[in-house]
Amino acid sequence: MSLPTQRDGAAGPLVVAPENPRYFAVAGTAEPCAVLLTGSHVWNNLHDGLGPDPDVCGEEANSYAAYLDFLIQHDHNFIRLWRWEHFRSSVPGFHLCMAPQPWPRTGPGVAADGKPRFDLSRFEPLYFERLRERVSAAGERGIYVSVMLFEGFCLSHSNPPWSVKGHPFAAGNNVNEIAVASIRDYQVMPLDKRVLTLQRAYIEKTLATVHDLANVLYEVANESVGDPRSEEGDSTEWQYLVVAYVKQVEAERGYVSHPVGMTFQYPDASANANLFDGPADWVSPGFTRAVADDPWYLDPPPNDGRKVVISDTDHYAAGRADPVWAWKTFLRGHHPILMDYGIIDVAAPLPEIPGRLPAYDFFEPTRDAMGATRRLADRLPLGAMEPCGELSSTGYALADPGRAYVVLILDAGRQPLTVELEPGAYACGWSSIDGRDQIAHDRLEVAHPGPVTFAPPMPFGPAVLCLTELFT
């Protein structure tokens, strides 16, 4: 692995590319270049307090400097910066007792964990100082950061009883007499006006903290609820209000606008329509409960251009990793990002716990493949390219026909490959999916439109063909 290097700062702010809304572009540039986002993320890249024993509450810290080095080493350029709202909680195999929180623990009185209660009318400087420092440090190294405003999964689906009683807004945990009893009281409309007022103040403080940084995106909430038939309810109206309020605050205060995203509404993929039909600039869909192997992982649907899709294994294949997934996702017009349990402690990776925590190296091929997609995207006319699976016998192609084609072949030793090409002269090159093995580009002359057959130089396994127009 090469030593980390310092990249130029992240150019921004980002806007949805008007000519190709599958991608972002840098605002205000004369000739906007599309940006592919990819990167590894994990729960504790903002807070401290994540560890592998669900029955204890530790204060473990993940080295953020080592995390940024890790991202640069793998040519990643994107972070979901996690906002885990509970001061005590757990999921199978892990405790998440996260600090600092946005509000100070002043008391009087003690919360459910025996520590001072929160004062929700005030803000904790340490939290917002850390938020700005981490977003800024990432931007200096060319990394974009999605600032997660709220979290939904922890309140509705982390392990009881702490799923509720470990939240600062739960009864007895604050001095403000706020007493949410479920996610319905926190992210499902109509809300208590006092809760909504506190949320708006927190949004305003978060925007005031990072609005001037070029590498910022926002995410409303991780995996909040989206089924009106369920006991938890439907957060859609509330999430739409948050998107609108972020944009309202930016406009009223003269802040530069940053993209706002919505992610999968746990646990039913029928709610994905709420993402694509809503006001968010980008979305992250999730799995279908009726399908054992979700198509977002095995065979991603082509991006039809309605939204920028940041396709995150967290929402459909958490704990799984496959470098072919990264290429399939990229060639279907999406941005591949990985929920990476191998980096819970980047500086000193935790030992493997079979069935719960993978070894650090388990995700390495996928990390490398993600970086390879980003390096290739930087060399392509990405802003003009669309998923064109019909042009390839494999069904996986991203193309601007006549100008550039990227095609995935799943088994170079057995699978034939034909690509429908426009007439012209092309530079023709091959690479392995981790980008390490590169075959020098040859010149290919195509006299007539139609199928061209290729013989991959790799003897077996998946490979990537890249064709780019030669100007003579």
N, C-alpha and C positions, 0 to 999 in steps of 0.2 A: 504494500500500500504506500503510495507516495505521501510526502509530507504535505500538511495543509498549507495552502497559499492564501494570500490576501487578494480578493477580487476587488474590482472597482465596485463602488457603492451601487445599490439597487436603483435603477432608473425608475422614476415614477412621478406622480401617482399613476396607477393603472386605471384604465377604462375598458369597458367591453369594446372590442374592435368592431367598428361600424360595418366594415366590409365582410367580416367573418366572425359572428358573435359566438363561435365556439372558443375563442381565445380572447385574452386581454392584450392590450397594446398600451404603450406609454403615452400619456396624455400630452398634447401640445407639440408633438414632434411632426416635422414636415412630412416625413414618410414613415408612418407608424409601422413598427415591426411587431409581429405577433410574439407573445411570450408563452412558452410552455412551462407550467409549474409542476414540479415533482419533488417529493421529499419524504423522509421518515419522521414520525412523530410519536409521542407517548405521553401518558397522563401527567407526568411530573416535570415537564419542561418549563413550567412557571412556578409551581408550588413545591414546597418540601413536604415530606411525610408519606412517601409511597414505599411499601416493602412487601415481601412475600408471605408474611404471616398475618392472616385475617383476624386473629384473635388478640393482637396487640396494637398499640398505637405509637409508632415511632416517629422520629423527626428526620428521616434520611434526606439528604440533599443530593440531587443529581448535578454534576458539574456542567454548568452551562457553557463555559469556555470549551470544554472537551466536546460537548454536543455540537457547537458550531464547527469545530475542527472536523468532526465526523462528517457533517453535512458537506463541507468543502471537499474532503477526501473522496466523497462519492459523487461529486458534481450535482448535488441536490441544491435546490434554490427556493424551497418553500417549507414553512412550518405552520401547523395548526398549534397555536399557543393555548394550551389547555387551561380552562377555568373550571376547576373542580370545587363546588360550592360548600362541601361539607368539611367541618373541622374534625369530624369522625365519621367514617363509613368503611364498608368493605364490600368486595365482590369476591366470587369464588377464587381463592388462592392469594388474595392481596388485601392489605389494609390501605386505605386512602384517608389519612388524617391530615388534611392539607392546610398549610400555613405559608405565608400570611394570607389573611382574608381582607377584603376591601374596607372592613369596619374595625375599629379598635375594640379590644377587650378591656373595658374600663371598670365593669361592675357599676353599681353595687350588686351583690349577689353572684351566684355561680351558675354556670350553664351545666348541661347534662354530663359533661366530661370533668366537672369539678373545677374548671378554670373560670375566670371572670366572665360575666355576660358581655355581649356585644352592645355597643351603642350605635344603632343604625342611623342615627341622625348626624353622625360624624364619619370622617374617612380616615383610614389608616395610612399615613404617609409612606410607610415601608412598602406596602403593596403597590402603590402607584409609582413609587420610585423604581421598584424592581421592574414593573411593567415597561416603563419607558426605557430603562437601561437595556433590557433584553431585546425589545423591538429595535432600538437604535443600533445595538451591537450587531444584530443580524443584518440590518440594512447596510452597515458599513462593509459587510462581506458579501453583498450582492444577494441576500436572501430575503424573500418576501415573507411576511408574517400575517396570518389570519388571527386577529384578536378575538377570542371567544368571549362573548359577553355573558352568556348564561349557560347552564348545564341542565339537561332534563333527565337523562338516564339515572343519575345518582339519586334524585328525589323519588323517582317512580319505580326503579328496578334494582337498586343496590340492596344489600342484605338488610332485612328488618332486624331489630327495631330502629337501627341507626339511619335507615333510609329517610326517616322523617326527623327523629329526635337529634340527629347530628347536624342539622341545618341551622344556620344562624337565625332564620326567620321562624323556627319552630317555637312553640310555647315554652317559656322559661329560659330561653337561650339569649334573650335580649332585654334591655331595660325599657323598651319602647312599647311593650304590650302587643307586639305582633305575634300571631299564633297560627301559622299555617299548619294544617293537619294533613295535607296531601298536595300533590302537584296541581290539583284543581284550584287550590287557594293561591297558587303562585304563577301558573302559566296558562290557565284556562279562563277565558272571559265569561262573565264579568268578574273583575277582581275588586277586592276591597280597595277603596280609593287611597288608603294609607300605604298599601303594598305597592300600588301603581306609582304613587308619588316617590317612594323610595327607589323603585326601579329606574324611574326617569332621572332622578338625581345621580344615580350610579352611572347610567349611560352618559350623562353630560360630563361627569368627572372623567370617565374613561376617554371620551373624545377629546376633552381638553388636554389630556395627558399625552396623546399620541397623534393628534390630527395633523401636525406639521411634518410628520415623517413620511418620506416618499414610498416606503415599502409596506404600507398598511393596507390590509383588508379587514373586514369585520365578519363575524359569524354570529347569528342571533343566538343559537343554542344547540348544543350537541344532543341529538336524539331525544327531543321532547316528544310528547304524545301526539297522536294524530288520528285516533279512532273515536268518533262521537258515541259509538255503541258501547265502549268499554267503561269500566269504573273510573279509569284515569281521565277520560275525556279527550278533548281535541284542542291542541294549542294553536291551531292555524290562525285564528283571528288575532290572538295575542302576538304571534310572530310577525304577521303582516303589520301590526301596529308598531312593533319595534323597528322593522325596516323603515317605515314611514317616519318614525321619530328620529332615527339616526340621520336620515336625509334632511329632516326639518331643522335639526340642531346645526348641521353643517351649513345649511343655507342661511339661517338666521344669524349665525356667528361669523359668517364669512370664511368658514373652513373650506379647504379643498375637499372635494367629494372623493370618497373611497368606496370600492365595491363592497356590497353587503350580501352575505350568503345565508341560505337555509340548508340544513342537513336533514337526513332521513328521520322521519317521525316514528320512533320505535313503538310497537314491534311489527307494524303491518305495512307492506310495500304498496298497498292500495292507496296509501296517502302520498305516494310519490307525485301524483297529479297535483297536489297542493304546492309542491315545489316548482314544477314547470309552469303552472298557471298563475303563480303569484308574482309579487313585485321584486323578489330578490334578483341580484345581478348574476349570482352563481349559485349552484346547487350541488348537493351530494346525495344521490339516491341510495336506497338500501334494498335489503333482501326481500324475497317473497317467501312467506312461511310455508307455502304449499310445495315449494320446490327444494329438494334436498341439496342440490348443487346449483347455486344461484347463477343466472346468466350474466349478471354484472361481473362475476369472477371468471366463468368459463367461456362465455361468448357475448361480450358486451354489445348492447344495441348501438347502432351508429348514431352519432350525435346529429340531430336534425336541424341544429342551428338555433333552437329556441333559447338556450341558455349555455353559459360556460358550465361545464360539468367537471368538478373536481372529484374524481372517482376514488373513494377511500375504502380500503379493505376493512376498516373499522366497522362499516355499515353492512357488510355482507360476507366477509370472510376473515373475521378477526382471528388472529393466530395462525392463519395460513399465509403462504408466500410462494410465489411462482414467478420466475423471470419472464415466462411466456405471457403471463397475465399482464405484465407491464407493457409489453409490445402490443398485445391485442387491444388494450385500453387506449394506448397512444394512436394506433392506426384506425380506431373507431372515432377519433376526434375528441377524446377526453384527456384529462390530466391525471396521471396515476400517482397516488400517494399511499403510503404504507403505514398501518398501525403496527409499530415495531416494538414488540415486547423485549427484544434483545438489548435495548438501550436504556432500560430503567436506571442503570448506573453506567454511564458511558465510560467514565474514567477507569472503573474497575468492574467490568461486566459480572453480573451475578452468575453463580453456577447454575447449570441446567437442573430443573426440577421436572422430571418426566410427567407429562400430562398437564403441566401447569405453566412452566416457564421454559422456553426453548433456550438452547445455547446461543451465544452471540452469533456464531458463524452460520446458524441455520438460515438467517435472512440475507446473508451476504450476496448470494447470486442475484436475488431480487433487487437489492440495493444497487448493485452494479448495473443491472439492466435498466433501472430507472435513470441512472446517470447517463447511460448510453443514449436513451431516447432524448434526453435534454441536449446532449452535445450535438446529436444529429439535427434536432429541431433548430438549433442556432445557425445551421448551415443551409437551411431550406427556406424557400418562399412560403413559410408556414401560413401566413395570412391569406394566401390564395388557395390553400389545400383543403380538401374535404374527404371524408370517408368514401371510398369508391370500391367497395368489396366486389362489385360486379365486374371489375376490370381484371381481377386475379382469380385464377383457378382455386386458390386457397381461401378466398373470401375475405382476406385481410389486405387492404391497400389504402393508403392515404395519398391523394394525388391532386395535382393541378395538371390535367391532361395536356400533353405536349410540352410541358415544362419540367415537371418533377413527379416522381413516383417512389414510394417506399412500400415494399411488399414483404410480408412475413410468410416463410415456408416452415411448416411445423416439423417435417422430417426430411432433411435434405437427401438422405440416402434412399428413400422409398417414394416420396411424394413427387409427382411431376409438377412442373410449374410453367404456366403460360400467363402472359400479361398482355392485355389489349393496349396497344400503343398507337399514338399519333405519329405521323411521319416526322423525321428530324434526326439530328445527330445528338447522341447522349453519351455522357460519362457513365459507365456501368461499373458498380462496385458491390462487394459483398462484405458482410461482417457477421461475427458471432453475436448472439443476443446480449452478451455482457460487454460487447464492444472491444474486447481485447484482441481478437483475431481479425485483422483487416486484410482484404485482398485488394491489391492495387487496381485502380480503375482502368478499364479498357474503353475503347471507343466503339460505340454501337451505332450503325447507320440503319435507319428504318425508312424504307422507300414508300410504303403504302400503309394506310391504317389497317389494323387487324392484330390477331394474336401472334405473339413471339414466344418461342419456347426457350427456356433457360435450363442449363445444367449446373446446379450449385457446385462450387468447388469443395465444399465441406462434405466429408464422406457420410456423415450421419448427424442427427439432431436438428434443432431449429436453427434458422439462419435468416438474415435480413438482406434483401436486395434493394439498392438505392440507385435510381436513374435520375440524372439531372441534365437539363438541356445544355448542349455545347453551342456556343456562338462562333460562327466561322466568318 
